[in-house]
Structures are given as C-alpha cells and as structure tokens.
Amino acid sequence: MNTYSVGQLAKIAKVTVRTLHHYDEIGLLSPGGRTPAGYRRYEEADLDRLQKILFYRELDFPLEEIAAILDDDSVTPTEHLRRQRELIGNRIRHLQELAAAVERAMEAQKMGIQLTPEEKFEVFGPDYQESWESEAEQRWGDTDAWKESQRRTARYTKEDWQRIQAAGEELNSRMARAVADGVAPDSDEAAELAEEHRRQITENFYDCPYEMHRCLAGMYVADPRFTATYEKIAPGLAQWLHDAITANADRRG
C-alpha cells in the first residue's frame, strides 16, 4: 500500500505542511501510520479524507462541522458524494443568481435609474450592489445611447421601472417557451420575438437600430454575466437570442 510523507501529501493536495500539522493536532486528519522515528505517514484512506475536507472547506464549512460530517458513521461514501453533488449545485445556482444581479445592476446604471437604494433592491433583487454601477458607466458613458437613456429615465418612477421589468419578464417567458418548443432562431416567430426585444429597448431607453441590436446580441454570448442571466431563464436561451437577433437584423437591416 502506498504511503506518503507529510511533504508529499501537501504537494499532492496543494496545501501547506502547516495545514496538515494543524489538521492532525485537532484530530481532523491524523496519519494512518508513523515511521519508527515518529514521522507521519499518510495512507490512501487519509488522502480520500483530505479530499473531502478540502471540498467542504471550499464551501466555507467550519472545521468543526467538517469533522462532524466525516465522522458520522451512518453516512455511506455514496451518500457523501450525493451530498457533495447537491452542494455544488447549490453553489452554481447561487453564482448564477449573483451573475444575474450584476447584469441587472449594469443595466440599471446604463439606463440611468433614478431610484433610492431601497427601491433599487426592491426592483432589481436582493443581490443588487450599487458598486457595480460604475462599470456600466465606464463602458457606455461616452455613447449617445447612454446619454439618451439618461435623459429618458431621469423621469421614470418606481412604477415605471416595475412596468418595464414586467414587460421584459413576459418577453423572456415567451422566448423561453420558443426555445423549449424548438422554434428555429431564423423563423418568423423568432423574428417577431427579436423585434419585440429591440422595440422594448427603443421605446424605454434609447434608439436601437439593427446593427446596435446585433452588437448587444454579441454581448449576450461573450459576457458570462449576460449569458448566465439568460441561461437561468432557459438553458440555451442566450445563444438562441443571439441567433434570433442576428437573423432578424439580416432580414430587416
């Protein structure tokens, strides 16, 4: 059976020797054996336990809770794996929600939202952070579209924003159904949805000609935050919307 010195295990697991010493001292990961001179020798089972420890640490579990989880003899190895899969899924969903919140914040700044901080959280979600707004201004602040959006939205109330959000969500639902139904992005139905998407931008924020709409479509698949927003609505929606906007621009532009 292979065994590893503390230095070898630290190199394999990409942790420090000091970390392994600490885990041993608190009883979280004690080596399976010792040399005649008293040096630690870790076995394959120790390596497997360390892998589980590092997984839970990555998810910010405290060491005491990790020890309790791993020392619970009623949980089988298969159940451990199922729990890890569930936790990973939860983390992915949380990151997707944060990405969507970033996208909403960027749109908020681009549109020149005139809301109180409390209203911004109410309209755009609990993960909204005002610090994200500066990125949008740096990105679009010199454009005519930005200036026009600022001029229009300066008059908007919270109710106006809620109306705009509701219309956008309704359109997103129709596009999600189109994806689920296998509607081709170059079809007439897809063109109508893409045109509605462009019309909402033009009516609410700034004039969006077809070439500008095409550029926005490119951003939906190039920027992971925008992609995550649409993928959360429906898997494949980001690419579908990109293709539908592009096909519509080719058709009408």
N, C-alpha and C positions, 0 to 999 in steps of 0.2 A: 504494500500500500504506500502511495506517495505521501510524504510529509513535507512540510515547509517551515523554514525558519521565519521568525517574525519579520525579518527584512524582505524575504521572498514574498510572503503574503502581502505585505504592504505594497510592494511593487505590482503584484498581480491585481490587487483591488484598487490601486491608485489612492491609497490613504497613507497617512504618516505612521511611522513606528510608534510615535507617542500616542496616537489614537488607539492603536491596538493594545498598548500597555494599559490605557485608561479603561477600555472595554473589559480587559482581564481583571483589573482592580475592582470594578464594580460588579463583576460576575455576569456581565452581558455576553462576553465571548471569551471563555477560558480555553487554552490549548488542550487538545486531546492527549498530549504527551509531553514529556520532558527528556532532555538528554541526561546522561549520567552527571554532567556538570551543572544541571539545573536550567539549561536554556529551553525556551519554549519551542515546541514542535507542533505545528498545526496539521490536522488531518483533513481529508476530503469533506467530512461532515462539518468541520469548522468553517471551511470555505463556503459551503452551502448556507450555513447560518449567517455568515458575514454578508453574503449576498442579500439575504432577506433584511438584515439590519440596515444596510445601505439603501435598500429600496424604501423602507419606511422613513428613514432619515431624509431622503429626497422629498418626501411628502410632509416633512416638518413634524413627524411624530416625536414626542419626547422619549428619551432613552428608557425611562421607567415604564412607559406604556409599551414600547417595543419589547422589552423583556417579558412583560406580562403576556403579550400576544404570542411570542415564540415559545414560551414555557407552558402554554396551555395544551396539555396532552390530549384534550378532547378534540382538537382541530387536526385534521389529517393534512398531509402535504398537498393533496389535491384541493382541499378547501382553502389552504393558504394561497394557492395560485388563483383560485376563483376570486378571492378577496382582493388580491393584487390587481387582477383584471378590472374589477369593479372600481377600485380606487383610481386606476389610470383613466378609466372612462370618465369618472367624475372630474378629474383634473383637466382632461381635454375639454369637457363641456364648460368648465369654469374659464379656461383660457379663451375659448371661443366667445364666451359672453364678454370677457374683457376686451377682446378684439372688436366686437360689435360696438361696445361702448366707446372705444377710441374712434371708430368710424363715425358714430353719431356726434361725438364731440368735434371732430374735424369738420363735419358738415355744418354743425351749429356755428362754428366760428366763420366758416366760409360764407354762410348765409347772413351773418351779421345779427345774430339773435339778440334781442333786447329783452331779456328776462332777468328776474332776480335769481340768485344762486338756488334758492328753494324751488323756484319754478323750473329751472333747468333740470334739476334732479327729478322732478315730477314728470316732465315731458320726455326726457331722454334716458331715464333709467337710473337705478341706484349706483351704478358703477361710473357715472359721469364724473369727470375731473376737469375743472376749468384750466388746469395747467396744459391740457392737450390743445387748447385753442390756438396757442401761439404758432404751432406747427402749420396749421392751415393758413394763417396769415402770411407766414414766411413763404409758403408755397404758391399762394394765389394773390397776395396782396397788391401786386402791381398790375393785375389784369383788369380789363374793362368789365369783365363778368363779375369780378369781386366787387368793384365799385357800384355796379348796378344792383347787385344783390344787397349791398349795404344800404343803398338808398331805399329800396323797396321794403326791406324787412325792418327798417327802423320804425315803421308804422304798425308792425304786427303785434297783436296782443297774445296772451297765453292761449286764448280760444282759437286764434288764427293758427297758431302752431299745432294745436291739438287737431284741428281740422286737416291741416296739411299732413300730419303724421297718420291720421286715419285713412286718408286717401292713398297715401303711399303704401300702407299696410294692406289695404284692399287690393291694390295692384299687385303687390308681392304675392298675395294669396292666389290670384288668377294666374300669375306666371308659374308659381309652384305647381298648380294643377296642370298647366300645359306641359311642364317637364314630366310630371307623373304620367300623363296620358300619352307621352311620346310624340308631342307636337314638334315637327321639324322647325328649327330656328329660321329657315328661309321660306316658311309657309306664309300664307296670307294672315292666318290667325296670329302668328308670331310677330308679323309686321305691325299689326294693329296694337299689340301689347307694347312693342318697342316705341311706336309712335305715341302711345299714351304716356310712356315713361318720359319721352322727350317733352311732351306737351306740359306735363306737371312741372318740369324744371322751368320751362319758358314762362308759364303763367305765374309761378310763385316766386322765382328768383332772378333769372336773367335769360336773355335770348340765347337759345341753344340750337344753332344751326347743325346740320347733319355732320359736318366734319368735327365740330366740337363734341357732338354726341359720340362719334366714333372714338375720339380720344378718351372720353370718360369710360367707354367700354373697355379700352385697353387697360385702364387703371383698375377695373374690377377684377381682372385676372393677374395683373402684375403686382399689385399691392396686397400682401397677405391679409391685412386688416379688412379691406373691402371684400376680398374673396371669402373670408370667414363669415362675414355678415350674411352674404347670400347663401353660402353653404349651410348655414344654420337654418335658414328658411326652408331649403330643399337641397339635398345633395345633387350637385351638377348644375345648380341654377346660375352660378357665377359664369361658367363657360357658356351656358345656353344663352344668357342675357347678352353676353359679349357677341356671340354669333348672330343673335337676332338683331341687335342694334347695327352691327356691321352690314348684314344683309339688307336691312331696311334703308341704311344710308346709301348702299349701292343702288338700291331700287329707286329711291326718291331724290337723291342728292344730285 
